[in-house]
Every structure is written in C-alpha cells, then in structure tokens.
Amino acid sequence: MTPPFWGEQVRVLDGHNDLPWHHRELAGYDLDAVDIARPQPRLHTDLPRMRAGGLAAQLWSVWVPCEHQGEAAVAATHEQIDFVEAMCARYDEMALARSVADVEAAWAHGRHAALLGMEGGHSIDCSLEHLADFAGRGVRYLTLTHNDNTPWADSATDEPVHGGLTDFGREVVQEMNRLGLVVDLSHVAATTMRDALDVSTRPVMFSHSNALDLCSHPRNVPGDVLEQIPGNGGVVMANFVPYFLREDWAQWRLRGYREEERPTVPAGVDDVVAHLEHLREVVGVDHVGIGADFDGVDLLPDGLGDVSTYPRLFTALRAKGWSAADIDALAHRNGLRVLADSQV
C-alpha cells in the first residue's frame, strides 16, 4: 500500500491557498521553472512541506485580481483551473477531487486531494451560465466578492453600494445551492453575509476569515453572523494573516502601512489559537476549520510561515485542552461535512 502523503501528521484540509496565482506571477505556470516537487523558498507551498505539514487536501484558490473584469476574468479563472489540473497530472502524489468520495479515494491511496475554490464573484461576469461552467469543471465554492464590490454584492473592503445582495445576487446564491457550490462568505460585507444566510438552503463557509470580536478588520466575521453558523450547518475556517488576527496589525494596515507605526510585536501561533478558541466557544467545535491563506499574503505569524507548520498549531491547541477528536474536526472533518452537505 502507498504510504500516506501526510505521514504521521494530522490530515489537514485547508480552505484557501493561493499557490496558483503566485505560481503564475513567479513562473507563468511553468512547473519546470518552479517545480514544487522540490523545495521552493519563494513560495509558502511545495510538496515536501505539504507532506511535512500533513496537508492531505487543499481547496486551491483559483483567484484572479479584481482588475480582471468581464470575459478576461472568466478566461483567467479557467487558466487557474488548468494549472491545478496540470499539477495533478504531473505529480503522482496529487489527485484531482470533485467530491468527498474523491477525497476519500485519494486518501485511501495515500495521496493529496486537490479541490478547487473560486475566489471572487467578478470571475463569473454576472453570468449564471459561467457559474455552471465552473461548477462543471469541479469548482466547489465561490467567494461572492473579493476586495471590490461586484455588480450584485457588497465587499467588506469597498464602499457599500447595494446594502448586501441585489436580487441577482440572491439568484446567484440560489443557483449555487442548486449546482452544489458552497457559498463562501469570506471577503464580503456583513450585510452580504446576512443576506446570503437568509437565502442559502445549504451550509455556507468562510474559507479564510477570523472573528471580528477579537480583531476589528472588516474582513472578519461579526458575532451575530457567527451565532447563525451552527443553525446553518456551515464552517468558519480561521485565517493566519496578522492583519486579521491582531488589532495592532489590523490598524496598521487600515491606516495605510505607515512604517513609523508598524507594530513591533509579531503575530504568532497564540494569536491563531485565540481566534480558534473564540470561534469554538461561539459556533462550536463542529463548525471551525483552517483556511491559512498561504501564498496569498506577504506576512504570516511567527511559527506559521508555510504549509509545513500546521503541527505547531495542533500542539498549541492540545495544550489548551483540545482533544484528538476536536483537532480532527478542525483539521478536516468539518470541511468535508460542509462539502458533502452541498453536493448534488
């Protein structure tokens, strides 16, 4: 039998990793030029570190910046999917997964399961046909916005225009439910979160977000929204980015990265633990997950600098009293449940 890709580590299903776009920027998707089978210090992610960290499944983010609009955004998102498929074709350790059954089959053979998550509603160009095309290619979630509003949904980091979702935005959510795409509410305005929860008949996810009560960056999730997650059956996948972990780093970013105001104390593992402890208290251990945001950011906490470091987080959680079952729920079980509950 093939040895498990993740070795003796806890199996991790991470909700968000931006390797596809970062690889495009570094090497134009050329896996000969930047071969992730070997250590790649310019990346947060490569196969040796994935094995060391127990990254047994990843919702790879097929994201394009908001500067890409219209058909250009659609085409560039398809290119991102092409890249994930190319990784799976090249590396025997990786298997493309469209369903929970595919994940389980990959794991039965000791392989990493590669899933697809699409970040930013601008990538569908206001078209339900494009949405269906992406679902047909195996995309499992759509983040309704990125940093900018779409014509049908408000973003957390743009000036509000719609007051949440428009009528077409509600139609998008309904169509996602029909197609089996998870509604991802990271990046969206709180009004959009509430509207989507009102509309969706299936569990939602926050693929890479933290708790607003601990850090007031608008990318984080308000307490009243968190309180709705258990009833919805969804999952909140904690982010490792310092700006969304600690108030000092959030304010530094919101004030425009002024060097004279840069915080002197780095974020660390304990800051992620604090958010996970808070999330467990509010939503329950069956509704928390991990969406680290590796390869999508320029700053990470001390001790959590790449995909090899998940075990450090689990060690810290065990010291806080998290059981093996709790850590399995966080690491992969809750994410798999939401994917299963969304399948059609």
Secondary structure, DSSP 8 states (H G I E B T S, - for coil): ----TTTTS--EEEEEE-HHHHHHHHHTT-TTTS-TTS--TTSS--HHHHHHHTEEEEEEE----TT--HHHHHHHHHHHHHHHHHHHHH-TTEEE-SSHHHHHHHHHTT-EEEEEEEE-GGGGTT-HHHHHHHHHTTEEEEES-SSS-BTTB-BTTS--SSSSB-HHHHHHHHHHHHHT-EEE-TTB-HHHHHHHHHH-SS-EEESS--BTTT---TTSB-HHHHTTHHHHT-EEEE---GGGT-HHHHHHHHTT--GGG--SS--BHHHHHHHHHHHHHHH-GGGEEE---BTS-S---BT--STT-HHHHHHHHHHTT--HHHHHIIIIIHHHHHHHHH--
